[in-house]
Amino acid sequence: MCKGLESIEVFRSFMTNLESETIQWRKWYGEERAEIAELPKSYRDVSSFHRLFILRALRPDRLSSALIIYVTECLGLEYVDAPSFDVFKLYSEINTSTPAFFVLFPGTDPTPDVERIGEAHGKRMRDGTLINISMGQGQEEIAIRALKDAGKTGKWIMIQNTHLMPEWMKTFERELEMVIEEQPHEEFRCFITSEPPPLVMMEICPESILQNSVKVADEAPTDMKANMRRAMSKFDQDFWDKAKSHQYVEFKAIIFGLITFHSLILGRRKFGSQGWSRHYTFNDGDLTICGDVLHNYLGNYKHVPYEDIRYVYGEIMYGGHITDNWDRRTNATYL
């Protein structure tokens, strides 16, 4: 690969320079963050774009970090640090004839987001105005009846895990079209969730549903900072205001610790079996429910019951996903 660089004018004598400045190149090669370390004298003033070529040839492990620096310099920070997903902006883009289609990724759960906008618009599961159906065997007729009823009465309906029912999706496609053509109630909204197909050529959702929907791919990030920003966005201002009636200082500290913990265990997945020995479905729901549990504890106790909170978080909410004893020990240690 180093030899191939010589086809570019800037690197015409690259191999010769590697031999003549071996000590300097070896020192640069050993740097922990080679993307910002000073290059040997002959290539010290090379542009950030051409530095990417050198990293790709000699230090490919640092290429991702170098690309972040390059994009930030050329386009701006907003192209690197994407803003957190705002479900209220999504709501402004959907209507009676335009459903929202959530693509499911590990670590994401759109249900709390839909419940948040539902609460703001008077649609709740507890009074039956927000219907949440997780697809599986025997749910086909229930889902169709609920869809027709929601279209007539102005309820919201959330059809989850449609990737489990690819054959039934043809029926759902026809029924949804009929509901939309019959001029549904103005408050009717439809939300659909599905995992992406395992293979590119596989089709698990009819094309018309995808074309007519607002598609949301809120994939969990892999780096710590982005994970923390994303986790923080799951708690709105009402959540913080509600805490002011009890130990607010302790509440803020524990929530920050919870967010850090949540981001850590999600980030471990990128290391494969060295992170977690098995695949665990930690998601946003675990985080938000833990926040609600904290509200209940601090509202009922004069002192913070740390042992109780650690047990609920580590053994029930997050620990409930874990089946390996060593993973459970790792999880408890982080917590």
Secondary structure, 3 states (H helix, E strand, C coil): CHHHHCCCHHHCCHHHHHHHCHHHHHHHHCCCCCCCCCCCHHHCCCCHHHHHHHHHHHCHHHHHHHHHHHHHHHCCHHHCCCCCCCHHHHHHHCECCECEEEECCCCCCCHHHHHHHHHHCCCCCCCCCEEEEECCCCCHHHHHHHHHHHHHHCCEEEEECHHHCCCHHHHHHHHHHHHHHCCCCCCCEEEEEECCCCCCCCCCCCHHHHHHCEEECCCCCCCHHHHHHHHHCCCCHHHHHHHHHCCHHHHHHHHHHHHHHHHHHHHHHHHHHHCCCCCCCCCHHHHHHHHHHHHHHHHHCCCCCHHHHHHHHHHHHCHHHCCCHHHHHHHHHHC
